[in-house]
Amino acid sequence: GQDLFSIEEYVTSQYNYSLHEGRTQHMSTFAPAAAMFYTDLEKLAGLTLPTDYGSGVEYANGIAQSLFPTSDIGLQ
C-alpha cells in the first residue's frame, strides 16, 4: 500500500528478515527508491497533516521526512 504504516511495515519486515539471514545491514538500506502518495486535488489533504480515507493514514511529510528522507516521492 501507499499509506504511511504499510510502507513502514514493509521496510521493517525486510530488515527483520535480513537479521534472520545473518545480515547486519542498516535499516536505511531497505528504504525504497521511491514511494507513491495519493491526495485529493481539492483540499490536498494528507500533505502536511495526516489524513485517513479509510484505507490507512496518508501523510506525505511523514513519508518524506520521517521514514525515507533520501527517497523520491510521487504525488497522485
Backbone as XML, in Angstrom:
<?xml version="1.0"?>
<chain id="A" units="angstrom">
  <residue number="1" name="GLY">
    <atom name="N" x="0.807" y="-1.192" z="0.000"/>
    <atom name="CA" x="0.000" y="0.000" z="0.000"/>
    <atom name="C" x="0.850" y="1.256" z="0.000"/>
  </residue>
  <residue number="2" name="GLN">
    <atom name="N" x="0.193" y="2.365" z="-0.186"/>
    <atom name="CA" x="0.892" y="3.637" z="-0.192"/>
    <atom name="C" x="0.702" y="4.401" z="1.107"/>
  </residue>
  <residue number="3" name="ASP">
    <atom name="N" x="-0.019" y="3.825" z="2.069"/>
    <atom name="CA" x="-0.217" y="4.552" z="3.309"/>
    <atom name="C" x="1.022" y="4.440" z="4.196"/>
  </residue>
  <residue number="4" name="LEU">
    <atom name="N" x="1.158" y="5.379" z="5.099"/>
    <atom name="CA" x="2.348" y="5.524" z="5.937"/>
    <atom name="C" x="2.730" y="4.232" z="6.649"/>
  </residue>
  <residue number="5" name="PHE">
    <atom name="N" x="1.771" y="3.600" z="7.303"/>
    <atom name="CA" x="2.093" y="2.429" z="8.114"/>
    <atom name="C" x="2.402" y="1.199" z="7.275"/>
  </residue>
  <residue number="6" name="SER">
    <atom name="N" x="1.756" y="1.056" z="6.126"/>
    <atom name="CA" x="2.054" y="-0.089" z="5.257"/>
    <atom name="C" x="3.475" y="-0.013" z="4.719"/>
  </residue>
  <residue number="7" name="ILE">
    <atom name="N" x="3.904" y="1.173" z="4.346"/>
    <atom name="CA" x="5.267" y="1.340" z="3.838"/>
    <atom name="C" x="6.278" y="1.079" z="4.948"/>
  </residue>
  <residue number="8" name="GLU">
    <atom name="N" x="6.015" y="1.621" z="6.125"/>
    <atom name="CA" x="6.913" y="1.402" z="7.258"/>
    <atom name="C" x="6.978" y="-0.081" z="7.628"/>
  </residue>
  <residue number="9" name="GLU">
    <atom name="N" x="5.845" y="-0.750" z="7.620"/>
    <atom name="CA" x="5.791" y="-2.184" z="7.939"/>
    <atom name="C" x="6.573" y="-3.005" z="6.914"/>
  </residue>
  <residue number="10" name="TYR">
    <atom name="N" x="6.474" y="-2.650" z="5.644"/>
    <atom name="CA" x="7.215" y="-3.359" z="4.604"/>
    <atom name="C" x="8.716" y="-3.259" z="4.843"/>
  </residue>
  <residue number="11" name="VAL">
    <atom name="N" x="9.206" y="-2.050" z="5.101"/>
    <atom name="CA" x="10.642" y="-1.852" z="5.320"/>
    <atom name="C" x="11.098" y="-2.611" z="6.569"/>
  </residue>
  <residue number="12" name="THR">
    <atom name="N" x="10.305" y="-2.526" z="7.631"/>
    <atom name="CA" x="10.655" y="-3.224" z="8.868"/>
    <atom name="C" x="10.696" y="-4.733" z="8.659"/>
  </residue>
  <residue number="13" name="SER">
    <atom name="N" x="9.751" y="-5.270" z="7.910"/>
    <atom name="CA" x="9.743" y="-6.717" z="7.674"/>
    <atom name="C" x="10.939" y="-7.158" z="6.838"/>
  </residue>
  <residue number="14" name="GLN">
    <atom name="N" x="11.342" y="-6.351" z="5.871"/>
    <atom name="CA" x="12.527" y="-6.676" z="5.076"/>
    <atom name="C" x="13.784" y="-6.660" z="5.938"/>
  </residue>
  <residue number="15" name="TYR">
    <atom name="N" x="13.875" y="-5.674" z="6.816"/>
    <atom name="CA" x="15.010" y="-5.572" z="7.734"/>
    <atom name="C" x="15.044" y="-6.775" z="8.681"/>
  </residue>
  <residue number="16" name="ASN">
    <atom name="N" x="13.892" y="-7.113" z="9.267"/>
    <atom name="CA" x="13.832" y="-8.256" z="10.181"/>
    <atom name="C" x="14.216" y="-9.551" z="9.486"/>
  </residue>
  <residue number="17" name="TYR">
    <atom name="N" x="13.760" y="-9.739" z="8.267"/>
    <atom name="CA" x="14.127" y="-10.933" z="7.508"/>
    <atom name="C" x="15.638" y="-11.012" z="7.320"/>
  </residue>
  <residue number="18" name="SER">
    <atom name="N" x="16.245" y="-9.867" z="7.022"/>
    <atom name="CA" x="17.699" y="-9.864" z="6.810"/>
    <atom name="C" x="18.447" y="-10.256" z="8.078"/>
  </residue>
  <residue number="19" name="LEU">
    <atom name="N" x="17.925" y="-9.874" z="9.237"/>
    <atom name="CA" x="18.561" y="-10.263" z="10.502"/>
    <atom name="C" x="18.506" y="-11.773" z="10.700"/>
  </residue>
  <residue number="20" name="HIS">
    <atom name="N" x="17.390" y="-12.386" z="10.321"/>
    <atom name="CA" x="17.265" y="-13.847" z="10.428"/>
    <atom name="C" x="18.202" y="-14.563" z="9.459"/>
  </residue>
  <residue number="21" name="GLU">
    <atom name="N" x="18.573" y="-13.876" z="8.415"/>
    <atom name="CA" x="19.516" y="-14.422" z="7.443"/>
    <atom name="C" x="20.967" y="-14.169" z="7.854"/>
  </residue>
  <residue number="22" name="GLY">
    <atom name="N" x="21.173" y="-13.481" z="8.981"/>
    <atom name="CA" x="22.517" y="-13.218" z="9.479"/>
    <atom name="C" x="23.178" y="-11.986" z="8.896"/>
  </residue>
  <residue number="23" name="ARG">
    <atom name="N" x="22.413" y="-11.183" z="8.170"/>
    <atom name="CA" x="22.980" y="-9.955" z="7.608"/>
    <atom name="C" x="22.879" y="-8.827" z="8.631"/>
  </residue>
  <residue number="24" name="THR">
    <atom name="N" x="23.783" y="-7.875" z="8.550"/>
    <atom name="CA" x="23.810" y="-6.775" z="9.514"/>
    <atom name="C" x="23.710" y="-5.416" z="8.838"/>
  </residue>
  <residue number="25" name="GLN">
    <atom name="N" x="22.960" y="-5.348" z="7.755"/>
    <atom name="CA" x="22.784" y="-4.083" z="7.049"/>
    <atom name="C" x="21.937" y="-3.124" z="7.888"/>
  </residue>
  <residue number="26" name="HIS">
    <atom name="N" x="22.199" y="-1.822" z="7.750"/>
    <atom name="CA" x="21.418" y="-0.807" z="8.438"/>
    <atom name="C" x="20.009" y="-0.777" z="7.857"/>
  </residue>
  <residue number="27" name="MET">
    <atom name="N" x="19.027" y="-0.449" z="8.679"/>
    <atom name="CA" x="17.636" y="-0.435" z="8.227"/>
    <atom name="C" x="17.426" y="0.491" z="7.028"/>
  </residue>
  <residue number="28" name="SER">
    <atom name="N" x="18.182" y="1.572" z="6.936"/>
    <atom name="CA" x="18.015" y="2.507" z="5.820"/>
    <atom name="C" x="18.322" y="1.856" z="4.474"/>
  </residue>
  <residue number="29" name="THR">
    <atom name="N" x="19.049" y="0.749" z="4.486"/>
    <atom name="CA" x="19.346" y="0.010" z="3.269"/>
    <atom name="C" x="18.073" y="-0.479" z="2.588"/>
  </residue>
  <residue number="30" name="PHE">
    <atom name="N" x="17.027" y="-0.683" z="3.360"/>
    <atom name="CA" x="15.797" y="-1.276" z="2.836"/>
    <atom name="C" x="14.750" y="-0.239" z="2.438"/>
  </residue>
  <residue number="31" name="ALA">
    <atom name="N" x="15.089" y="1.032" z="2.542"/>
    <atom name="CA" x="14.161" y="2.079" z="2.111"/>
    <atom name="C" x="13.982" y="1.992" z="0.599"/>
  </residue>
  <residue number="32" name="PRO">
    <atom name="N" x="12.757" y="2.129" z="0.132"/>
    <atom name="CA" x="12.538" y="2.066" z="-1.315"/>
    <atom name="C" x="13.143" y="3.279" z="-2.019"/>
  </residue>
  <residue number="33" name="ALA">
    <atom name="N" x="13.426" y="3.131" z="-3.289"/>
    <atom name="CA" x="13.959" y="4.248" z="-4.076"/>
    <atom name="C" x="12.921" y="5.351" z="-4.214"/>
  </residue>
  <residue number="34" name="ALA">
    <atom name="N" x="11.645" y="4.966" z="-4.177"/>
    <atom name="CA" x="10.561" y="5.940" z="-4.301"/>
    <atom name="C" x="9.306" y="5.387" z="-3.654"/>
  </residue>
  <residue number="35" name="ALA">
    <atom name="N" x="8.412" y="6.273" z="-3.280"/>
    <atom name="CA" x="7.114" y="5.892" z="-2.731"/>
    <atom name="C" x="6.058" y="6.765" z="-3.395"/>
  </residue>
  <residue number="36" name="MET">
    <atom name="N" x="4.844" y="6.244" z="-3.486"/>
    <atom name="CA" x="3.743" y="6.976" z="-4.106"/>
    <atom name="C" x="2.812" y="7.469" z="-3.009"/>
  </residue>
  <residue number="37" name="PHE">
    <atom name="N" x="2.317" y="8.658" z="-3.180"/>
    <atom name="CA" x="1.412" y="9.249" z="-2.222"/>
    <atom name="C" x="0.189" y="9.773" z="-2.949"/>
  </residue>
  <residue number="38" name="TYR">
    <atom name="N" x="-0.990" y="9.491" z="-2.400"/>
    <atom name="CA" x="-2.236" y="9.943" z="-3.016"/>
    <atom name="C" x="-2.888" y="11.024" z="-2.170"/>
  </residue>
  <residue number="39" name="THR">
    <atom name="N" x="-3.491" y="12.004" z="-2.818"/>
    <atom name="CA" x="-4.233" y="13.068" z="-2.141"/>
    <atom name="C" x="-5.400" y="13.479" z="-3.027"/>
  </residue>
  <residue number="40" name="ASP">
    <atom name="N" x="-6.293" y="14.291" z="-2.481"/>
    <atom name="CA" x="-7.347" y="14.846" z="-3.330"/>
    <atom name="C" x="-6.904" y="16.234" z="-3.793"/>
  </residue>
  <residue number="41" name="LEU">
    <atom name="N" x="-7.222" y="16.580" z="-4.993"/>
    <atom name="CA" x="-6.757" y="17.844" z="-5.570"/>
    <atom name="C" x="-7.498" y="19.059" z="-5.028"/>
  </residue>
  <residue number="42" name="GLU">
    <atom name="N" x="-8.679" y="18.849" z="-4.467"/>
    <atom name="CA" x="-9.438" y="19.973" z="-3.940"/>
    <atom name="C" x="-8.852" y="20.500" z="-2.634"/>
  </residue>
  <residue number="43" name="LYS">
    <atom name="N" x="-8.542" y="19.599" z="-1.695"/>
    <atom name="CA" x="-8.080" y="20.022" z="-0.370"/>
    <atom name="C" x="-6.603" y="19.723" z="-0.124"/>
  </residue>
  <residue number="44" name="LEU">
    <atom name="N" x="-6.003" y="18.869" z="-0.955"/>
    <atom name="CA" x="-4.623" y="18.426" z="-0.758"/>
    <atom name="C" x="-4.405" y="17.829" z="0.630"/>
  </residue>
  <residue number="45" name="ALA">
    <atom name="N" x="-5.421" y="17.128" z="1.109"/>
    <atom name="CA" x="-5.369" y="16.514" z="2.437"/>
    <atom name="C" x="-4.263" y="15.469" z="2.502"/>
  </residue>
  <residue number="46" name="GLY">
    <atom name="N" x="-3.600" y="15.429" z="3.629"/>
    <atom name="CA" x="-2.562" y="14.433" z="3.847"/>
    <atom name="C" x="-1.164" y="14.849" z="3.448"/>
  </residue>
  <residue number="47" name="LEU">
    <atom name="N" x="-1.014" y="16.061" z="2.941"/>
    <atom name="CA" x="0.330" y="16.508" z="2.572"/>
    <atom name="C" x="1.125" y="16.924" z="3.804"/>
  </residue>
  <residue number="48" name="THR">
    <atom name="N" x="0.584" y="17.832" z="4.595"/>
    <atom name="CA" x="1.318" y="18.340" z="5.761"/>
    <atom name="C" x="0.773" y="17.813" z="7.084"/>
  </residue>
  <residue number="49" name="LEU">
    <atom name="N" x="-0.447" y="17.303" z="7.070"/>
    <atom name="CA" x="-1.049" y="16.682" z="8.251"/>
    <atom name="C" x="-1.620" y="15.324" z="7.861"/>
  </residue>
  <residue number="50" name="PRO">
    <atom name="N" x="-1.579" y="14.351" z="8.764"/>
    <atom name="CA" x="-2.123" y="13.031" z="8.445"/>
    <atom name="C" x="-3.623" y="13.088" z="8.156"/>
  </residue>
  <residue number="51" name="THR">
    <atom name="N" x="-4.065" y="12.242" z="7.233"/>
    <atom name="CA" x="-5.485" y="12.072" z="6.961"/>
    <atom name="C" x="-5.736" y="10.598" z="6.676"/>
  </residue>
  <residue number="52" name="ASP">
    <atom name="N" x="-6.966" y="10.164" z="6.893"/>
    <atom name="CA" x="-7.312" y="8.759" z="6.670"/>
    <atom name="C" x="-8.616" y="8.695" z="5.904"/>
  </residue>
  <residue number="53" name="TYR">
    <atom name="N" x="-8.563" y="8.135" z="4.707"/>
    <atom name="CA" x="-9.754" y="7.981" z="3.882"/>
    <atom name="C" x="-10.436" y="6.634" z="4.127"/>
  </residue>
  <residue number="54" name="GLY">
    <atom name="N" x="-9.943" y="5.886" z="5.091"/>
    <atom name="CA" x="-10.492" y="4.575" z="5.403"/>
    <atom name="C" x="-9.585" y="3.427" z="5.017"/>
  </residue>
  <residue number="55" name="SER">
    <atom name="N" x="-8.528" y="3.714" z="4.291"/>
    <atom name="CA" x="-7.621" y="2.648" z="3.851"/>
    <atom name="C" x="-6.248" y="2.756" z="4.501"/>
  </residue>
  <residue number="56" name="GLY">
    <atom name="N" x="-6.100" y="3.658" z="5.446"/>
    <atom name="CA" x="-4.810" y="3.858" z="6.105"/>
    <atom name="C" x="-4.439" y="5.325" z="6.108"/>
  </residue>
  <residue number="57" name="VAL">
    <atom name="N" x="-3.491" y="5.674" z="6.942"/>
    <atom name="CA" x="-3.085" y="7.065" z="7.098"/>
    <atom name="C" x="-2.229" y="7.509" z="5.920"/>
  </residue>
  <residue number="58" name="GLU">
    <atom name="N" x="-2.676" y="8.548" z="5.247"/>
    <atom name="CA" x="-1.905" y="9.181" z="4.176"/>
    <atom name="C" x="-1.217" y="10.395" z="4.789"/>
  </residue>
  <residue number="59" name="TYR">
    <atom name="N" x="0.094" y="10.486" z="4.600"/>
    <atom name="CA" x="0.834" y="11.583" z="5.229"/>
    <atom name="C" x="2.156" y="11.760" z="4.499"/>
  </residue>
  <residue number="60" name="ALA">
    <atom name="N" x="2.182" y="12.652" z="3.539"/>
    <atom name="CA" x="3.366" y="12.844" z="2.699"/>
    <atom name="C" x="4.577" y="13.281" z="3.518"/>
  </residue>
  <residue number="61" name="ASN">
    <atom name="N" x="4.413" y="14.249" z="4.418"/>
    <atom name="CA" x="5.547" y="14.683" z="5.233"/>
    <atom name="C" x="6.082" y="13.553" z="6.096"/>
  </residue>
  <residue number="62" name="GLY">
    <atom name="N" x="5.206" y="12.719" z="6.601"/>
    <atom name="CA" x="5.640" y="11.581" z="7.408"/>
    <atom name="C" x="6.488" y="10.613" z="6.607"/>
  </residue>
  <residue number="63" name="ILE">
    <atom name="N" x="6.109" y="10.389" z="5.368"/>
    <atom name="CA" x="6.887" y="9.509" z="4.499"/>
    <atom name="C" x="8.203" y="10.173" z="4.120"/>
  </residue>
  <residue number="64" name="ALA">
    <atom name="N" x="8.132" y="11.422" z="3.721"/>
    <atom name="CA" x="9.321" y="12.108" z="3.212"/>
    <atom name="C" x="10.344" y="12.407" z="4.294"/>
  </residue>
  <residue number="65" name="GLN">
    <atom name="N" x="9.903" y="12.898" z="5.426"/>
    <atom name="CA" x="10.843" y="13.351" z="6.441"/>
    <atom name="C" x="11.172" y="12.289" z="7.481"/>
  </residue>
  <residue number="66" name="SER">
    <atom name="N" x="10.197" y="11.499" z="7.869"/>
    <atom name="CA" x="10.417" y="10.536" z="8.944"/>
    <atom name="C" x="10.941" y="9.198" z="8.450"/>
  </residue>
  <residue number="67" name="LEU">
    <atom name="N" x="10.280" y="8.654" z="7.436"/>
    <atom name="CA" x="10.637" y="7.303" z="7.002"/>
    <atom name="C" x="11.777" y="7.275" z="6.001"/>
  </residue>
  <residue number="68" name="PHE">
    <atom name="N" x="11.651" y="8.056" z="4.948"/>
    <atom name="CA" x="12.597" y="7.950" z="3.840"/>
    <atom name="C" x="13.095" y="9.318" z="3.392"/>
  </residue>
  <residue number="69" name="PRO">
    <atom name="N" x="13.913" y="9.963" z="4.163"/>
    <atom name="CA" x="14.368" y="11.302" z="3.778"/>
    <atom name="C" x="15.192" y="11.354" z="2.515"/>
  </residue>
  <residue number="70" name="THR">
    <atom name="N" x="15.736" y="10.219" z="2.058"/>
    <atom name="CA" x="16.552" y="10.217" z="0.841"/>
    <atom name="C" x="15.818" y="9.603" z="-0.355"/>
  </residue>
  <residue number="71" name="SER">
    <atom name="N" x="14.554" y="9.219" z="-0.188"/>
    <atom name="CA" x="13.782" y="8.620" z="-1.275"/>
    <atom name="C" x="12.963" y="9.661" z="-2.013"/>
  </residue>
  <residue number="72" name="ASP">
    <atom name="N" x="12.634" y="9.363" z="-3.264"/>
    <atom name="CA" x="11.754" y="10.222" z="-4.053"/>
    <atom name="C" x="10.298" y="9.883" z="-3.735"/>
  </residue>
  <residue number="73" name="ILE">
    <atom name="N" x="9.425" y="10.857" z="-3.894"/>
    <atom name="CA" x="8.004" y="10.629" z="-3.665"/>
    <atom name="C" x="7.241" y="11.091" z="-4.882"/>
  </residue>
  <residue number="74" name="GLY">
    <atom name="N" x="6.321" y="10.251" z="-5.336"/>
    <atom name="CA" x="5.426" y="10.620" z="-6.419"/>
    <atom name="C" x="4.086" y="11.040" z="-5.826"/>
  </residue>
  <residue number="75" name="LEU">
    <atom name="N" x="3.493" y="12.059" z="-6.357"/>
    <atom name="CA" x="2.207" y="12.563" z="-5.864"/>
    <atom name="C" x="1.157" y="12.330" z="-6.915"/>
  </residue>
  <residue number="76" name="GLN">
    <atom name="N" x="0.052" y="11.712" z="-6.510"/>
    <atom name="CA" x="-1.071" y="11.482" z="-7.435"/>
    <atom name="C" x="-2.339" y="11.960" z="-6.808"/>
  </residue>
</chain>
